């Protein structure tokens, strides 16, 4: 390992980044397992001590979650029901020890197709704030995640916060794995609904682990509007064919993943409509 840098504040961190590429370290729950050597290569920028990157706050136009906020802090935060799916996903991120160390920003920057935090944030309409020594920019989460293990973050930038607009409605998160806990997803669904007189007025649905990046399903959301519980339960087999592109691996075939995602959508939306989520 080269130099180990521990900036005192965000400005110092950005000055270091402006001078050349660095490995950014926070909770390290993804970084260390992905390192195939005994040491991290090159110079390391440890941002875990930057208090300005942590915390959940309410603003006039929505919510701001610092990129250094841990999953345990997300679980403990006082948030409306629209965030219930994010809290449920946070409880699925490894063990309690991992939840205490792993960060929201790290989960996004790792850009795994099976990252638990991504579908709920997509269904919340989240954007990410990226900062550098030359300024800041905001990207919708869909534009930030550009492929497996690939993001739109530039080498001189830090992901500083996740920005979420008003989160109306109730929400839920469902994950299918080979066992109940400590498992990589076969498929997962985050859903959020606003209901009126027993029918769907607005819907937000996102699926993870079934495409190169998790996807928000805009066409399905539009189709769900106006549906009642019976119509949701009756969604035909194959309604997500051509929308998702699951792979086959040791955890399941592409066909199994697709069918699982469809069933998770039916159950998630149905439970929200019945008030059981």
C-alpha positions in Angstrom: 0.0 0.0 0.0 1.2 3.5 -0.7 0.3 6.6 1.3 -2.6 6.4 3.7 -4.5 9.7 3.8 -7.0 10.7 6.6 -8.4 14.1 5.7 -9.8 16.3 8.5 -12.7 17.7 6.4 -14.3 17.4 3.0 -12.3 20.2 1.5 -9.0 18.5 2.4 -10.3 15.2 0.9 -11.2 16.9 -2.3 -7.8 18.5 -2.6 -6.2 15.1 -2.3 -8.4 13.7 -5.0 -7.6 16.6 -7.3 -4.0 15.7 -7.2 -4.4 12.2 -8.7 -6.3 8.9 -8.5 -6.8 7.5 -5.1 -8.6 4.4 -3.6 -11.5 5.8 -1.6 -12.1 3.9 1.6 -15.1 4.2 4.0 -16.7 1.2 5.7 -14.5 -1.2 3.5 -17.1 -4.0 3.7 -17.0 -4.3 -0.1 -13.5 -2.9 -0.7 -11.5 -5.4 1.3 -13.3 -8.6 0.1 -12.8 -7.4 -3.5 -9.1 -7.0 -2.9 -7.2 -10.1 -4.0 -4.0 -9.1 -2.3 -3.1 -8.7 1.4 -2.9 -4.9 0.9 -4.7 -2.3 -1.0 -2.8 -1.1 -4.0 -1.8 2.5 -4.4 -2.6 5.5 -2.2 -5.7 5.3 0.0 -8.0 8.1 1.0 -9.9 7.2 4.2 -13.1 9.3 4.4 -14.6 7.3 7.3 -13.9 10.0 9.8 -15.7 12.8 7.9 -18.7 13.7 10.0 -20.0 16.0 7.2 -20.7 12.9 5.1 -23.0 11.3 7.7 -26.5 11.7 8.8 -30.1 12.0 7.6 -31.7 15.4 7.4 -35.0 16.9 6.2 -35.1 19.8 3.7 -37.9 21.8 2.1 -37.7 19.7 -1.1 -37.1 16.2 0.5 -34.4 14.3 2.3 -30.6 14.3 2.3 -28.7 11.1 3.4 -25.0 11.6 3.7 -23.0 9.1 1.7 -21.0 8.0 4.8 -24.2 7.1 6.7 -24.1 3.5 7.8 -27.0 1.0 7.3 -27.5 0.9 11.1 -28.0 4.7 11.0 -30.5 4.4 8.2 -32.5 1.8 10.2 -32.6 4.0 13.2 -33.5 7.2 11.4 -37.0 8.8 11.8 -38.3 8.5 8.3 -41.8 8.3 6.7 -43.4 5.1 5.5 -42.1 5.6 2.0 -38.7 4.7 3.3 -39.8 1.5 4.9 -38.4 -0.4 1.9 -35.0 1.2 2.3 -34.9 0.2 6.0 -36.0 -3.3 5.2 -33.1 -3.5 2.6 -30.7 -2.1 5.2 -31.5 -5.0 7.5 -30.6 -7.4 4.7 -27.1 -6.0 4.2 -25.0 -8.7 5.7 -24.8 -9.1 9.5 -25.3 -6.4 12.1 -21.5 -5.9 12.2 -21.6 -5.1 8.4 -24.6 -2.8 8.9 -22.6 -0.9 11.6 -19.7 -0.3 9.2 -21.0 -0.4 5.7 -22.2 2.9 4.2 -24.9 3.9 1.8 -22.4 5.6 -0.5 -20.2 2.6 -0.6 -23.0 0.3 -1.6 -23.8 2.6 -4.5 -20.2 3.1 -5.6 -19.6 -0.6 -5.5 -22.3 -0.9 -8.2 -23.1 -4.5 -7.7 -26.2 -5.6 -9.7 -27.3 -7.3 -6.5 -26.7 -4.3 -4.2 -29.6 -4.3 -1.7 -29.8 -0.6 -1.3 -30.3 0.2 -5.0 -33.9 -0.9 -5.8 -35.4 1.0 -2.8 -33.5 4.2 -3.8 -34.7 3.8 -7.4 -38.3 3.5 -6.2 -37.7 6.6 -4.1 -36.7 8.6 -7.1 -33.2 9.2 -5.6 -30.4 11.2 -7.0 -26.7 11.4 -6.0 -24.6 14.4 -5.2 -21.0 14.3 -6.5 -18.5 16.8 -5.3 -15.0 17.7 -6.4 -12.6 20.6 -5.8 -14.1 22.4 -8.8 -17.8 22.1 -7.8 -20.8 19.8 -7.4 -23.2 18.0 -9.7 -26.4 16.0 -9.1 -27.3 12.9 -11.2 -30.4 10.7 -11.1 -29.4 7.3 -9.6 -30.3 5.7 -12.9 -27.6 7.8 -14.6 -25.0 7.2 -11.9 -25.1 3.4 -12.2 -23.9 2.6 -15.7 -23.0 -1.1 -15.5 -21.8 -3.9 -13.2 -19.2 -2.4 -10.9 -19.3 0.8 -13.0 -20.5 4.3 -12.1 -20.4 7.8 -13.6 -18.2 9.0 -10.7 -15.1 10.8 -12.0 -11.7 10.0 -10.4 -11.6 13.5 -8.7 -15.1 13.2 -7.3 -16.6 11.9 -4.1 -20.2 10.8 -3.7 -21.3 13.1 -0.9 -25.0 12.5 -0.5 -28.1 10.7 -1.7 -31.0 13.1 -2.3 -34.6 11.9 -2.1 -37.7 13.9 -2.9 -40.9 13.7 -0.9 -41.6 10.0 -0.3 -45.4 9.6 -0.5 -47.2 6.4 0.1 -46.3 3.1 1.8 -43.5 0.8 0.7 -42.0 -2.6 1.0 -38.9 -4.6 0.0 -38.7 -8.3 -0.8 -35.6 -10.3 -1.4 -35.1 -14.0 -2.6 -31.9 -15.8 -1.7 -30.7 -19.3 -1.3 -31.1 -18.9 2.5 -32.8 -16.4 4.8 -29.8 -14.3 6.0 -26.3 -13.3 4.8 -27.0 -14.1 1.2 -26.6 -12.5 -2.3 -29.9 -11.9 -3.9 -31.4 -14.1 -6.7 -34.0 -11.4 -7.2 -35.3 -8.5 -5.2 -38.1 -6.0 -5.5 -38.8 -2.6 -3.9 -42.3 -1.2 -4.3 -44.1 2.0 -3.2 -47.7 2.8 -3.7 -50.2 5.6 -3.2 -53.7 4.2 -3.0 -57.1 5.8 -3.4 -60.3 3.9 -2.6 -58.6 0.5 -2.9 -57.0 1.2 -6.2 -53.5 2.2 -7.2 -53.2 6.0 -7.8 -49.3 6.0 -8.2 -46.7 3.3 -8.2 -43.0 3.0 -8.0 -41.4 -0.4 -8.6 -37.7 -1.4 -9.0 -36.1 -4.8 -9.4 -32.5 -5.8 -8.6 -30.3 -8.8 -9.4 -32.1 -9.4 -12.7 -30.2 -7.1 -15.1 -26.7 -5.5 -15.3 -27.9 -2.7 -13.0 -31.1 -2.6 -10.9 -34.0 -1.2 -12.9 -37.0 0.9 -12.2 -40.0 -0.4 -14.2 -41.7 2.7 -15.6 -44.0 0.8 -18.0 -45.2 -1.5 -15.2 -45.8 1.5 -12.9 -48.0 3.1 -15.5 -49.9 -0.2 -16.1 -50.5 -0.7 -12.4 -52.3 2.7 -12.0 -56.0 2.1 -11.5 -55.6 -1.6 -10.6 -57.2 -3.3 -7.7 -55.8 -6.1 -5.7 -57.5 -8.9 -7.8 -56.0 -7.4 -11.0 -52.5 -7.3 -9.5 -52.8 -10.9 -8.4 -53.9 -11.8 -11.9 -50.9 -10.3 -13.7 -50.0 -12.8 -16.4 -46.9 -15.0 -16.4 -44.1 -13.3 -18.4 -45.3 -9.7 -17.8 -41.6 -8.8 -17.2 -40.2 -10.6 -20.3 -38.2 -8.3 -22.4 -38.0 -5.8 -19.6 -35.3 -7.5 -17.4 -32.2 -9.4 -18.6 -31.3 -11.8 -15.8 -28.2 -14.0 -16.0 -27.8 -17.6 -15.1 -25.3 -18.5 -12.4 -24.9 -20.8 -9.4 -27.8 -19.1 -7.6 -30.3 -19.7 -10.4 -31.2 -19.8 -14.1 -32.3 -16.7 -16.0 -35.8 -18.2 -16.3 -36.0 -18.8 -12.6 -34.9 -15.3 -11.8 -37.4 -13.8 -14.1 -40.3 -15.8 -12.7 -39.1 -15.0 -9.1 -39.0 -11.3 -9.9 -42.6 -11.4 -11.3 -43.8 -13.3 -8.2 -42.0 -10.8 -5.9 -43.7 -7.9 -7.7 -47.2 -9.5 -7.3 -46.6 -10.2 -3.6 -45.1 -6.8 -2.8 -47.7 -4.8 -4.5 -50.5 -7.1 -3.3 -49.4 -6.8 0.3 -49.2 -3.0 0.1 -52.7 -2.9 -1.2 -54.0 -5.1 1.6 -52.0 -3.2 4.3 -49.9 -6.2 5.2 -46.5 -4.9 4.2 
